[in-house]
């Protein structure tokens, strides 16, 4: 009985860790997308500034 409880606790813990890891992964994906958008905008602005100087 004791060992089955341990297994259950461990399964709960592992599934909780997996959930947290997945949500962290989603957060990282959103950050990467955001950074790409910002750098793209920044490059466009830099290009515009460059052309306005010329």
QUIURGI-V130503 format. One record per backbone hydrogen bond with DSSP energy under -1.0 kcal/mol. CO is the residue of the C=O (numbers start at 1). NH is the residue of the N-H. If there is no record, write none. Layout:
co=CO nh=NH
co=CO nh=NH
This chain:
co=1 nh=5
co=2 nh=6
co=3 nh=7
co=4 nh=8
co=5 nh=9
co=6 nh=10
co=7 nh=11
co=8 nh=12
co=9 nh=13
co=10 nh=14
co=11 nh=15
co=12 nh=16
co=13 nh=17
co=14 nh=18
co=15 nh=19
co=16 nh=20
co=17 nh=21
co=18 nh=22
co=19 nh=23
co=20 nh=24
co=21 nh=25
co=22 nh=26
co=23 nh=27
co=24 nh=28
co=25 nh=29
co=26 nh=30
co=27 nh=31
co=28 nh=32
co=29 nh=33
co=30 nh=34
co=31 nh=35
co=32 nh=36
co=33 nh=37
co=34 nh=38
co=35 nh=39
co=36 nh=40
co=37 nh=41
co=38 nh=42
co=39 nh=43
co=40 nh=44
co=41 nh=45
co=42 nh=46
co=43 nh=47
co=44 nh=48
co=45 nh=49
co=46 nh=50
co=47 nh=51
co=48 nh=52
co=49 nh=53
co=50 nh=54
